[in-house]
Each structure stands twice: as structure tokens, then as C-alpha cells.
């Protein structure tokens, strides 16, 4: 019975490790996409403000 319990514990540990790995990868990808989108928006705003500051009312 002890051997069976150990085997089950190992199986459960491996399953939990895989689940955590998938969750972490999903979080990493989500954060990466958010950062990239944030940088894009920041650059767009920065360029728009810079062009407008130099006299172009409708320029972007």
C-alpha cells in the first residue's frame, strides 16, 4: 500500500508541476503582450506630441 501511495504522490506532483508550468507560461505571454502594447501606445503618443509641439497641428 505504501508503494502505491508514493506512486500516486509522484503522479500528482508531476501533474501539479505541469499545470504550474502552463500557468506561468500563459502569464509570461500575457505580460509580454501587455508590455509590447503599452510600449506601442507610449511611442505613438510621444511621436504625436513631438510632431504637434513642432508646429504641425494636424500632423502625426
PQR file of N, CA, C, O and H, with PARSE charges and radii, in Angstrom:
ATOM      1  N   UNK A   1       0.824  -1.201   0.000 -0.4000 1.5000
ATOM      2  CA  UNK A   1       0.000   0.000   0.000 -0.0000 2.0000
ATOM      3  C   UNK A   1       0.866   1.263   0.000  0.5500 1.7000
ATOM      4  O   UNK A   1       0.520   2.250  -0.648 -0.5500 1.4000
ATOM      5  N   UNK A   2       1.979   1.236   0.717 -0.4000 1.5000
ATOM      6  CA  UNK A   2       2.858   2.404   0.769 -0.0000 2.0000
ATOM      7  C   UNK A   2       3.436   2.726  -0.608  0.5500 1.7000
ATOM      8  O   UNK A   2       3.568   3.893  -0.978 -0.5500 1.4000
ATOM      9  H   UNK A   2       2.260   0.433   1.244  0.4000 1.0000
ATOM     10  N   UNK A   3       3.778   1.682  -1.360 -0.4000 1.5000
ATOM     11  CA  UNK A   3       4.337   1.895  -2.695 -0.0000 2.0000
ATOM     12  C   UNK A   3       3.300   2.576  -3.585  0.5500 1.7000
ATOM     13  O   UNK A   3       3.630   3.503  -4.324 -0.5500 1.4000
ATOM     14  H   UNK A   3       3.671   0.734  -1.059  0.4000 1.0000
ATOM     15  N   UNK A   4       2.083   2.131  -3.520 -0.4000 1.5000
ATOM     16  CA  UNK A   4       1.003   2.717  -4.310 -0.0000 2.0000
ATOM     17  C   UNK A   4       0.795   4.184  -3.935  0.5500 1.7000
ATOM     18  O   UNK A   4       0.581   5.021  -4.812 -0.5500 1.4000
ATOM     19  H   UNK A   4       1.815   1.378  -2.920  0.4000 1.0000
ATOM     20  N   UNK A   5       0.855   4.497  -2.651 -0.4000 1.5000
ATOM     21  CA  UNK A   5       0.704   5.881  -2.198 -0.0000 2.0000
ATOM     22  C   UNK A   5       1.829   6.753  -2.740  0.5500 1.7000
ATOM     23  O   UNK A   5       1.586   7.876  -3.182 -0.5500 1.4000
ATOM     24  H   UNK A   5       1.029   3.817  -1.939  0.4000 1.0000
ATOM     25  N   UNK A   6       3.040   6.252  -2.710 -0.4000 1.5000
ATOM     26  CA  UNK A   6       4.184   7.014  -3.223 -0.0000 2.0000
ATOM     27  C   UNK A   6       4.050   7.265  -4.720  0.5500 1.7000
ATOM     28  O   UNK A   6       4.319   8.363  -5.205 -0.5500 1.4000
ATOM     29  H   UNK A   6       3.237   5.339  -2.351  0.4000 1.0000
ATOM     30  N   UNK A   7       3.632   6.237  -5.438 -0.4000 1.5000
ATOM     31  CA  UNK A   7       3.442   6.382  -6.887 -0.0000 2.0000
ATOM     32  C   UNK A   7       2.372   7.440  -7.160  0.5500 1.7000
ATOM     33  O   UNK A   7       2.553   8.296  -8.026 -0.5500 1.4000
ATOM     34  H   UNK A   7       3.413   5.345  -5.043  0.4000 1.0000
ATOM     35  N   UNK A   8       1.274   7.382  -6.435 -0.4000 1.5000
ATOM     36  CA  UNK A   8       0.201   8.364  -6.616 -0.0000 2.0000
ATOM     37  C   UNK A   8       0.691   9.773  -6.276  0.5500 1.7000
ATOM     38  O   UNK A   8       0.358  10.730  -6.975 -0.5500 1.4000
ATOM     39  H   UNK A   8       1.128   6.686  -5.732  0.4000 1.0000
ATOM     40  N   UNK A   9       1.477   9.904  -5.209 -0.4000 1.5000
ATOM     41  CA  UNK A   9       2.023  11.212  -4.830 -0.0000 2.0000
ATOM     42  C   UNK A   9       2.909  11.767  -5.938  0.5500 1.7000
ATOM     43  O   UNK A   9       2.831  12.951  -6.268 -0.5500 1.4000
ATOM     44  H   UNK A   9       1.748   9.127  -4.642  0.4000 1.0000
ATOM     45  N   UNK A  10       3.748  10.915  -6.510 -0.4000 1.5000
ATOM     46  CA  UNK A  10       4.628  11.357  -7.597 -0.0000 2.0000
ATOM     47  C   UNK A  10       3.828  11.783  -8.819  0.5500 1.7000
ATOM     48  O   UNK A  10       4.131  12.796  -9.451 -0.5500 1.4000
ATOM     49  H   UNK A  10       3.811   9.953  -6.242  0.4000 1.0000
ATOM     50  N   UNK A  11       2.813  11.007  -9.143 -0.4000 1.5000
ATOM     51  CA  UNK A  11       1.963  11.348 -10.293 -0.0000 2.0000
ATOM     52  C   UNK A  11       1.290  12.695 -10.060  0.5500 1.7000
ATOM     53  O   UNK A  11       1.271  13.547 -10.949 -0.5500 1.4000
ATOM     54  H   UNK A  11       2.567  10.184  -8.630  0.4000 1.0000
ATOM     55  N   UNK A  12       0.744  12.886  -8.872 -0.4000 1.5000
ATOM     56  CA  UNK A  12       0.075  14.152  -8.546 -0.0000 2.0000
ATOM     57  C   UNK A  12       1.073  15.303  -8.584  0.5500 1.7000
ATOM     58  O   UNK A  12       0.750  16.374  -9.097 -0.5500 1.4000
ATOM     59  H   UNK A  12       0.760  12.194  -8.150  0.4000 1.0000
ATOM     60  N   UNK A  13       2.285  15.104  -8.048 -0.4000 1.5000
ATOM     61  CA  UNK A  13       3.316  16.148  -8.080 -0.0000 2.0000
ATOM     62  C   UNK A  13       3.656  16.539  -9.514  0.5500 1.7000
ATOM     63  O   UNK A  13       3.774  17.724  -9.827 -0.5500 1.4000
ATOM     64  H   UNK A  13       2.548  14.234  -7.631  0.4000 1.0000
ATOM     65  N   UNK A  14       3.813  15.547 -10.381 -0.4000 1.5000
ATOM     66  CA  UNK A  14       4.140  15.836 -11.780 -0.0000 2.0000
ATOM     67  C   UNK A  14       3.006  16.584 -12.471  0.5500 1.7000
ATOM     68  O   UNK A  14       3.244  17.521 -13.234 -0.5500 1.4000
ATOM     69  H   UNK A  14       3.718  14.585 -10.127  0.4000 1.0000
ATOM     70  N   UNK A  15       1.790  16.172 -12.205 -0.4000 1.5000
ATOM     71  CA  UNK A  15       0.636  16.858 -12.794 -0.0000 2.0000
ATOM     72  C   UNK A  15       0.599  18.308 -12.326  0.5500 1.7000
ATOM     73  O   UNK A  15       0.386  19.217 -13.127 -0.5500 1.4000
ATOM     74  H   UNK A  15       1.596  15.411 -11.586  0.4000 1.0000
ATOM     75  N   UNK A  16       0.807  18.522 -11.031 -0.4000 1.5000
ATOM     76  CA  UNK A  16       0.793  19.885 -10.486 -0.0000 2.0000
ATOM     77  C   UNK A  16       1.922  20.722 -11.086  0.5500 1.7000
ATOM     78  O   UNK A  16       1.723  21.896 -11.397 -0.5500 1.4000
ATOM     79  H   UNK A  16       0.981  17.783 -10.380  0.4000 1.0000
ATOM     80  N   UNK A  17       3.103  20.128 -11.250 -0.4000 1.5000
ATOM     81  CA  UNK A  17       4.225  20.843 -11.864 -0.0000 2.0000
ATOM     82  C   UNK A  17       3.882  21.273 -13.287  0.5500 1.7000
ATOM     83  O   UNK A  17       4.152  22.408 -13.679 -0.5500 1.4000
ATOM     84  H   UNK A  17       3.265  19.174 -10.998  0.4000 1.0000
ATOM     85  N   UNK A  18       3.290  20.371 -14.052 -0.4000 1.5000
ATOM     86  CA  UNK A  18       2.912  20.698 -15.432 -0.0000 2.0000
ATOM     87  C   UNK A  18       1.857  21.794 -15.474  0.5500 1.7000
ATOM     88  O   UNK A  18       1.924  22.696 -16.309 -0.5500 1.4000
ATOM     89  H   UNK A  18       3.070  19.449 -13.733  0.4000 1.0000
ATOM     90  N   UNK A  19       0.892  21.715 -14.582 -0.4000 1.5000
ATOM     91  CA  UNK A  19      -0.146  22.751 -14.526 -0.0000 2.0000
ATOM     92  C   UNK A  19       0.487  24.098 -14.208  0.5500 1.7000
ATOM     93  O   UNK A  19       0.170  25.100 -14.849 -0.5500 1.4000
ATOM     94  H   UNK A  19       0.837  20.982 -13.904  0.4000 1.0000
ATOM     95  N   UNK A  20       1.389  24.130 -13.212 -0.4000 1.5000
ATOM     96  CA  UNK A  20       2.045  25.387 -12.834 -0.0000 2.0000
ATOM     97  C   UNK A  20       2.894  25.925 -13.984  0.5500 1.7000
ATOM     98  O   UNK A  20       2.915  27.132 -14.227 -0.5500 1.4000
ATOM     99  H   UNK A  20       1.646  23.317 -12.691  0.4000 1.0000
ATOM    100  N   UNK A  21       3.595  25.037 -14.693 -0.4000 1.5000
ATOM    101  CA  UNK A  21       4.400  25.470 -15.838 -0.0000 2.0000
ATOM    102  C   UNK A  21       3.518  26.117 -16.906  0.5500 1.7000
ATOM    103  O   UNK A  21       3.870  27.156 -17.464 -0.5500 1.4000
ATOM    104  H   UNK A  21       3.578  24.057 -14.496  0.4000 1.0000
ATOM    105  N   UNK A  22       2.384  25.505 -17.182 -0.4000 1.5000
ATOM    106  CA  UNK A  22       1.473  26.059 -18.193 -0.0000 2.0000
ATOM    107  C   UNK A  22       0.900  27.397 -17.745  0.5500 1.7000
ATOM    108  O   UNK A  22       0.789  28.327 -18.544 -0.5500 1.4000
ATOM    109  H   UNK A  22       2.098  24.661 -16.728  0.4000 1.0000
ATOM    110  N   UNK A  23       0.540  27.494 -16.477 -0.4000 1.5000
ATOM    111  CA  UNK A  23       0.014  28.763 -15.959 -0.0000 2.0000
ATOM    112  C   UNK A  23       1.077  29.846 -16.065  0.5500 1.7000
ATOM    113  O   UNK A  23       0.787  30.956 -16.511 -0.5500 1.4000
ATOM    114  H   UNK A  23       0.630  26.738 -15.829  0.4000 1.0000
ATOM    115  N   UNK A  24       2.313  29.535 -15.659 -0.4000 1.5000
ATOM    116  CA  UNK A  24       3.388  30.523 -15.696 -0.0000 2.0000
ATOM    117  C   UNK A  24       3.687  30.953 -17.128  0.5500 1.7000
ATOM    118  O   UNK A  24       3.925  32.134 -17.379 -0.5500 1.4000
ATOM    119  H   UNK A  24       2.549  28.633 -15.297  0.4000 1.0000
ATOM    120  N   UNK A  25       3.679  30.018 -18.061 -0.4000 1.5000
ATOM    121  CA  UNK A  25       3.930  30.366 -19.462 -0.0000 2.0000
ATOM    122  C   UNK A  25       2.818  31.275 -19.989  0.5500 1.7000
ATOM    123  O   UNK A  25       3.076  32.231 -20.720 -0.5500 1.4000
ATOM    124  H   UNK A  25       3.486  29.058 -17.856  0.4000 1.0000
ATOM    125  N   UNK A  26       1.590  30.963 -19.610 -0.4000 1.5000
ATOM    126  CA  UNK A  26       0.459  31.789 -20.027 -0.0000 2.0000
ATOM    127  C   UNK A  26       0.581  33.202 -19.452  0.5500 1.7000
ATOM    128  O   UNK A  26       0.327  34.187 -20.146 -0.5500 1.4000
ATOM    129  H   UNK A  26       1.380  30.186 -19.016  0.4000 1.0000
ATOM    130  N   UNK A  27       0.971  33.291 -18.179 -0.4000 1.5000
ATOM    131  CA  UNK A  27       1.147  34.600 -17.539 -0.0000 2.0000
ATOM    132  C   UNK A  27       2.272  35.369 -18.222  0.5500 1.7000
ATOM    133  O   UNK A  27       2.130  36.557 -18.509 -0.5500 1.4000
ATOM    134  H   UNK A  27       1.178  32.491 -17.615  0.4000 1.0000
ATOM    135  N   UNK A  28       3.397  34.688 -18.483 -0.4000 1.5000
ATOM    136  CA  UNK A  28       4.527  35.341 -19.161 -0.0000 2.0000
ATOM    137  C   UNK A  28       4.098  35.906 -20.509  0.5500 1.7000
ATOM    138  O   UNK A  28       4.422  37.046 -20.840 -0.5500 1.4000
ATOM    139  H   UNK A  28       3.513  33.722 -18.250  0.4000 1.0000
ATOM    140  N   UNK A  29       3.373  35.111 -21.280 -0.4000 1.5000
ATOM    141  CA  UNK A  29       2.934  35.548 -22.608 -0.0000 2.0000
ATOM    142  C   UNK A  29       1.983  36.741 -22.498  0.5500 1.7000
ATOM    143  O   UNK A  29       2.077  37.691 -23.275 -0.5500 1.4000
ATOM    144  H   UNK A  29       3.110  34.185 -21.010  0.4000 1.0000
ATOM    145  N   UNK A  30       1.081  36.683 -21.540 -0.4000 1.5000
ATOM    146  CA  UNK A  30       0.133  37.778 -21.343 -0.0000 2.0000
ATOM    147  C   UNK A  30       0.852  39.065 -20.951  0.5500 1.7000
ATOM    148  O   UNK A  30       0.541  40.139 -21.466 -0.5500 1.4000
ATOM    149  H   UNK A  30       1.005  35.911 -20.909  0.4000 1.0000
ATOM    150  N   UNK A  31       1.817  38.951 -20.038 -0.4000 1.5000
ATOM    151  CA  UNK A  31       2.583  40.125 -19.612 -0.0000 2.0000
ATOM    152  C   UNK A  31       3.384  40.670 -20.778  0.5500 1.7000
ATOM    153  O   UNK A  31       3.445  41.882 -20.985 -0.5500 1.4000
ATOM    154  H   UNK A  31       2.070  38.079 -19.620  0.4000 1.0000
ATOM    155  N   UNK A  32       4.005  39.771 -21.546 -0.4000 1.5000
ATOM    156  CA  UNK A  32       4.804  40.186 -22.704 -0.0000 2.0000
ATOM    157  C   UNK A  32       3.940  40.983 -23.681  0.5500 1.7000
ATOM    158  O   UNK A  32       4.349  42.045 -24.151 -0.5500 1.4000
ATOM    159  H   UNK A  32       3.956  38.786 -21.378  0.4000 1.0000
ATOM    160  N   UNK A  33       2.747  40.472 -23.986 -0.4000 1.5000
ATOM    161  CA  UNK A  33       1.845  41.167 -24.911 -0.0000 2.0000
ATOM    162  C   UNK A  33       1.414  42.519 -24.351  0.5500 1.7000
ATOM    163  O   UNK A  33       1.336  43.498 -25.093 -0.5500 1.4000
ATOM    164  H   UNK A  33       2.415  39.609 -23.604  0.4000 1.0000
ATOM    165  N   UNK A  34       1.135  42.582 -23.054 -0.4000 1.5000
ATOM    166  CA  UNK A  34       0.730  43.846 -22.430 -0.0000 2.0000
ATOM    167  C   UNK A  34       1.846  44.876 -22.487  0.5500 1.7000
ATOM    168  O   UNK A  34       1.605  46.050 -22.767 -0.5500 1.4000
ATOM    169  H   UNK A  34       1.199  41.787 -22.451  0.4000 1.0000
ATOM    170  N   UNK A  35       3.072  44.430 -22.220 -0.4000 1.5000
ATOM    171  CA  UNK A  35       4.214  45.348 -22.256 -0.0000 2.0000
ATOM    172  C   UNK A  35       4.419  45.875 -23.669  0.5500 1.7000
ATOM    173  O   UNK A  35       4.618  47.074 -23.864 -0.5500 1.4000
ATOM    174  H   UNK A  35       3.268  43.476 -21.993  0.4000 1.0000
ATOM    175  N   UNK A  36       4.372  44.983 -24.655 -0.4000 1.5000
ATOM    176  CA  UNK A  36       4.560  45.401 -26.051 -0.0000 2.0000
ATOM    177  C   UNK A  36       3.483  46.408 -26.447  0.5500 1.7000
ATOM    178  O   UNK A  36       3.791  47.426 -27.067 -0.5500 1.4000
ATOM    179  H   UNK A  36       4.211  44.009 -24.496  0.4000 1.0000
ATOM    180  N   UNK A  37       2.234  46.140 -26.100 -0.4000 1.5000
ATOM    181  CA  UNK A  37       1.139  47.057 -26.432 -0.0000 2.0000
ATOM    182  C   UNK A  37       1.319  48.394 -25.717  0.5500 1.7000
ATOM    183  O   UNK A  37       1.078  49.450 -26.303 -0.5500 1.4000
ATOM    184  H   UNK A  37       1.984  45.313 -25.596  0.4000 1.0000
ATOM    185  N   UNK A  38       1.737  48.352 -24.466 -0.4000 1.5000
ATOM    186  CA  UNK A  38       1.977  49.584 -23.715 -0.0000 2.0000
ATOM    187  C   UNK A  38       3.075  50.424 -24.330  0.5500 1.7000
ATOM    188  O   UNK A  38       2.962  51.648 -24.404 -0.5500 1.4000
ATOM    189  H   UNK A  38       1.933  47.494 -23.990  0.4000 1.0000
ATOM    190  N   UNK A  39       4.144  49.767 -24.774 -0.4000 1.5000
ATOM    191  CA  UNK A  39       5.249  50.488 -25.414 -0.0000 2.0000
ATOM    192  C   UNK A  39       4.774  51.106 -26.721  0.5500 1.7000
ATOM    193  O   UNK A  39       5.105  52.254 -27.019 -0.5500 1.4000
ATOM    194  H   UNK A  39       4.235  48.773 -24.713  0.4000 1.0000
ATOM    195  N   UNK A  40       4.006  50.363 -27.499 -0.4000 1.5000
ATOM    196  CA  UNK A  40       3.471  50.898 -28.764 -0.0000 2.0000
ATOM    197  C   UNK A  40       2.641  52.155 -28.514  0.5500 1.7000
ATOM    198  O   UNK A  40       2.810  53.167 -29.195 -0.5500 1.4000
ATOM    199  H   UNK A  40       3.737  49.431 -27.257  0.4000 1.0000
ATOM    200  N   UNK A  41       1.749  52.080 -27.537 -0.4000 1.5000
ATOM    201  CA  UNK A  41       0.898  53.234 -27.233 -0.0000 2.0000
ATOM    202  C   UNK A  41       1.739  54.413 -26.766  0.5500 1.7000
ATOM    203  O   UNK A  41       1.486  55.553 -27.157 -0.5500 1.4000
ATOM    204  H   UNK A  41       1.612  51.258 -26.984  0.4000 1.0000
ATOM    205  N   UNK A  42       2.729  54.147 -25.941 -0.4000 1.5000
ATOM    206  CA  UNK A  42       3.593  55.206 -25.422 -0.0000 2.0000
ATOM    207  C   UNK A  42       4.371  55.880 -26.548  0.5500 1.7000
ATOM    208  O   UNK A  42       4.482  57.105 -26.586 -0.5500 1.4000
ATOM    209  H   UNK A  42       2.934  53.221 -25.624  0.4000 1.0000
ATOM    210  N   UNK A  43       4.905  55.079 -27.461 -0.4000 1.5000
ATOM    211  CA  UNK A  43       5.669  55.626 -28.585 -0.0000 2.0000
ATOM    212  C   UNK A  43       4.751  56.447 -29.487  0.5500 1.7000
ATOM    213  O   UNK A  43       5.131  57.527 -29.938 -0.5500 1.4000
ATOM    214  H   UNK A  43       4.815  54.084 -27.430  0.4000 1.0000
ATOM    215  N   UNK A  44       3.546  55.942 -29.754 -0.4000 1.5000
ATOM    216  CA  UNK A  44       2.595  56.667 -30.604 -0.0000 2.0000
ATOM    217  C   UNK A  44       2.251  58.020 -29.990  0.5500 1.7000
ATOM    218  O   UNK A  44       2.258  59.038 -30.682 -0.5500 1.4000
ATOM    219  H   UNK A  44       3.237  55.064 -29.388  0.4000 1.0000
ATOM    220  N   UNK A  45       1.953  58.033 -28.704 -0.4000 1.5000
ATOM    221  CA  UNK A  45       1.623  59.288 -28.020 -0.0000 2.0000
ATOM    222  C   UNK A  45       2.819  60.222 -28.045  0.5500 1.7000
ATOM    223  O   UNK A  45       2.670  61.415 -28.307 -0.5500 1.4000
ATOM    224  H   UNK A  45       1.948  57.206 -28.142  0.4000 1.0000
ATOM    225  N   UNK A  46       3.991  59.697 -27.778 -0.4000 1.5000
ATOM    226  CA  UNK A  46       5.208  60.508 -27.744 -0.0000 2.0000
ATOM    227  C   UNK A  46       5.486  61.150 -29.099  0.5500 1.7000
ATOM    228  O   UNK A  46       5.795  62.340 -29.173 -0.5500 1.4000
ATOM    229  H   UNK A  46       4.112  58.728 -27.565  0.4000 1.0000
ATOM    230  N   UNK A  47       5.377  60.368 -30.167 -0.4000 1.5000
ATOM    231  CA  UNK A  47       5.629  60.887 -31.513 -0.0000 2.0000
ATOM    232  C   UNK A  47       4.577  61.926 -31.876  0.5500 1.7000
ATOM    233  O   UNK A  47       4.912  62.969 -32.436 -0.5500 1.4000
ATOM    234  H   UNK A  47       5.126  59.401 -30.106  0.4000 1.0000
ATOM    235  N   UNK A  48       3.318  61.662 -31.569 -0.4000 1.5000
ATOM    236  CA  UNK A  48       2.237  62.606 -31.871 -0.0000 2.0000
ATOM    237  C   UNK A  48       2.462  63.929 -31.149  0.5500 1.7000
ATOM    238  O   UNK A  48       2.323  64.995 -31.748 -0.5500 1.4000
ATOM    239  H   UNK A  48       3.046  60.815 -31.114  0.4000 1.0000
ATOM    240  N   UNK A  49       2.807  63.865 -29.870 -0.4000 1.5000
ATOM    241  CA  UNK A  49       3.051  65.081 -29.086 -0.0000 2.0000
ATOM    242  C   UNK A  49       4.251  65.834 -29.643  0.5500 1.7000
ATOM    243  O   UNK A  49       4.208  67.058 -29.767 -0.5500 1.4000
ATOM    244  H   UNK A  49       2.919  62.999 -29.383  0.4000 1.0000
ATOM    245  N   UNK A  50       5.317  65.122 -29.978 -0.4000 1.5000
ATOM    246  CA  UNK A  50       6.521  65.771 -30.504 -0.0000 2.0000
ATOM    247  C   UNK A  50       6.235  66.507 -31.804  0.5500 1.7000
ATOM    248  O   UNK A  50       6.664  67.649 -31.970 -0.5500 1.4000
ATOM    249  H   UNK A  50       5.351  64.127 -29.877  0.4000 1.0000
ATOM    250  N   UNK A  51       5.525  65.881 -32.722 -0.4000 1.5000
ATOM    251  CA  UNK A  51       5.222  66.498 -34.019 -0.0000 2.0000
ATOM    252  C   UNK A  51       4.323  67.711 -33.811  0.5500 1.7000
ATOM    253  O   UNK A  51       4.529  68.752 -34.435 -0.5500 1.4000
ATOM    254  H   UNK A  51       5.177  64.953 -32.587  0.4000 1.0000
ATOM    255  N   UNK A  52       3.329  67.581 -32.939 -0.4000 1.5000
ATOM    256  CA  UNK A  52       2.421  68.694 -32.665 -0.0000 2.0000
ATOM    257  C   UNK A  52       3.179  69.862 -32.035  0.5500 1.7000
ATOM    258  O   UNK A  52       2.913  71.019 -32.360 -0.5500 1.4000
ATOM    259  H   UNK A  52       3.162  66.736 -32.432  0.4000 1.0000
ATOM    260  N   UNK A  53       4.118  69.569 -31.140 -0.4000 1.5000
ATOM    261  CA  UNK A  53       4.911  70.617 -30.485 -0.0000 2.0000
ATOM    262  C   UNK A  53       5.739  71.415 -31.480  0.5500 1.7000
ATOM    263  O   UNK A  53       6.050  72.581 -31.235 -0.5500 1.4000
ATOM    264  H   UNK A  53       4.335  68.629 -30.876  0.4000 1.0000
ATOM    265  N   UNK A  54       6.096  70.803 -32.591 -0.4000 1.5000
ATOM    266  CA  UNK A  54       6.931  71.494 -33.574 -0.0000 2.0000
ATOM    267  C   UNK A  54       6.110  72.159 -34.674  0.5500 1.7000
ATOM    268  O   UNK A  54       6.608  72.360 -35.782 -0.5500 1.4000
ATOM    269  H   UNK A  54       5.844  69.856 -32.790  0.4000 1.0000
ATOM    270  N   UNK A  55       4.865  72.500 -34.380 -0.4000 1.5000
ATOM    271  CA  UNK A  55       4.086  73.332 -35.281 -0.0000 2.0000
ATOM    272  C   UNK A  55       3.106  72.615 -36.176  0.5500 1.7000
ATOM    273  O   UNK A  55       2.358  73.275 -36.897 -0.5500 1.4000
ATOM    274  H   UNK A  55       4.460  72.337 -33.480  0.4000 1.0000
ATOM    275  N   UNK A  56       3.071  71.311 -36.167 -0.4000 1.5000
ATOM    276  CA  UNK A  56       2.136  70.607 -37.044 -0.0000 2.0000
ATOM    277  C   UNK A  56       0.851  70.323 -36.317  0.5500 1.7000
ATOM    278  O   UNK A  56       0.779  69.377 -35.532 -0.5500 1.4000
ATOM    279  H   UNK A  56       3.679  70.774 -35.582  0.4000 1.0000
ATOM    280  N   UNK A  57      -0.175  71.126 -36.563 -0.4000 1.5000
ATOM    281  CA  UNK A  57      -1.433  70.955 -35.840 -0.0000 2.0000
ATOM    282  C   UNK A  57      -2.076  69.611 -36.132  0.5500 1.7000
ATOM    283  O   UNK A  57      -2.490  68.903 -35.213 -0.5500 1.4000
ATOM    284  H   UNK A  57      -0.117  71.894 -37.201  0.4000 1.0000
ATOM    285  N   UNK A  58      -2.163  69.256 -37.406 -0.4000 1.5000
ATOM    286  CA  UNK A  58      -2.812  68.004 -37.777 -0.0000 2.0000
ATOM    287  C   UNK A  58      -1.807  66.931 -38.175  0.5500 1.7000
ATOM    288  O   UNK A  58      -2.193  65.881 -38.687 -0.5500 1.4000
ATOM    289  H   UNK A  58      -1.827  69.830 -38.152  0.4000 1.0000
ATOM    290  N   UNK A  59      -0.546  67.179 -37.950 -0.4000 1.5000
ATOM    291  CA  UNK A  59       0.484  66.213 -38.340 -0.0000 2.0000
ATOM    292  C   UNK A  59       0.611  65.134 -37.282  0.5500 1.7000
ATOM    293  O   UNK A  59       0.380  65.365 -36.096 -0.5500 1.4000
ATOM    294  H   UNK A  59      -0.232  68.033 -37.534  0.4000 1.0000
ATOM    295  N   UNK A  60       0.989  63.941 -37.747 -0.4000 1.5000
ATOM    296  CA  UNK A  60       1.270  62.854 -36.812 -0.0000 2.0000
ATOM    297  C   UNK A  60       2.483  62.107 -37.282  0.5500 1.7000
ATOM    298  O   UNK A  60       2.902  61.144 -36.640 -0.5500 1.4000
ATOM    299  H   UNK A  60       1.177  63.753 -38.711  0.4000 1.0000
TER
END
